Amino acid sequence: SAELIDRYKHIIGIDTRLQRLDRAVAENERRIYQLTREAQKYTAQSNPQKLRDTIKAAEKLQRHNSRLLKIIVRTEGKLTRAAMSVVDKTREVDGRG
């Protein structure tokens, strides 16, 4: 049915969003790792200003990642609900509801 197709498209849209969010989190983690390495270098060089700036940048990325992870959890919940809706609708269409 057309409604079932629309529900599948909705699931695909949610899944696509999750993939984008996952990539963003992975990129931020890569950048945080890179900043941590820089911070170690600035510590060894006794460069407190660059160390402070680097740590601030890493903290900002970490806060952003925390927000992204919360969005991922909410989006996964939406995906689960959408999938269950398709299962329920499929049962209705098949007469097993």
C-alpha positions in Angstrom: 0.0 0.0 0.0 1.0 3.6 -0.5 1.0 4.2 3.3 3.5 1.3 3.8 5.8 2.7 1.1 5.7 6.1 2.8 6.6 4.5 6.1 9.5 2.7 4.5 10.7 6.0 3.0 10.5 7.5 6.5 12.6 4.8 7.9 15.2 5.3 5.1 15.3 9.0 5.9 15.8 8.3 9.6 18.6 5.8 8.8 20.3 8.3 6.5 20.2 10.9 9.3 21.7 8.4 11.7 24.5 7.7 9.3 25.3 11.4 8.9 25.3 11.9 12.7 27.6 8.9 13.1 30.0 10.3 10.6 30.0 13.7 12.4 30.7 12.0 15.7 33.6 10.0 14.2 35.1 13.1 12.6 34.8 15.1 15.9 36.5 12.2 17.7 39.3 12.2 15.2 39.8 15.9 15.7 39.7 15.6 19.5 42.4 13.0 19.3 44.4 15.3 17.0 44.0 18.2 19.5 45.0 15.9 22.4 48.2 15.1 20.5 48.8 18.8 20.0 48.2 19.5 23.7 50.8 16.9 24.6 53.3 18.7 22.3 52.5 22.1 23.8 52.9 20.7 27.3 56.4 19.3 26.3 57.2 22.7 24.7 56.0 24.6 27.8 53.7 26.7 25.7 50.8 27.4 28.1 48.8 29.7 25.7 48.7 27.2 22.9 48.0 24.4 25.4 45.0 26.4 26.8 43.7 27.2 23.3 44.0 23.6 22.2 42.3 22.3 25.3 39.4 24.8 24.9 39.0 23.6 21.3 38.9 20.0 22.3 36.4 20.7 25.1 34.1 22.5 22.6 34.2 19.5 20.2 33.5 17.2 23.1 30.5 19.2 24.2 29.3 19.1 20.6 29.8 15.4 20.4 27.8 14.9 23.6 24.9 16.8 22.0 25.2 14.7 18.8 25.1 11.5 20.8 21.9 12.6 22.5 20.4 13.3 19.1 21.5 9.9 18.0 19.8 8.2 20.9 16.5 10.1 20.2 16.8 9.3 16.5 17.3 5.7 17.2 14.1 5.7 19.2 12.3 7.3 16.2 13.7 4.6 14.0 12.6 1.9 16.3 9.1 3.3 16.5 8.9 3.8 12.7 10.0 0.2 12.2 7.5 -1.1 14.7 4.8 0.9 12.8 5.8 -0.8 9.6 5.6 -4.2 11.2 2.1 -3.4 12.6 0.9 -2.1 9.3 2.3 -5.1 7.5 0.4 -7.4 9.9 -2.8 -5.4 9.2 -2.3 -5.7 5.4 -1.5 -9.4 5.6 -4.5 -10.0 7.9 -2.4 -11.1 10.8 -3.2 -8.0 12.9 
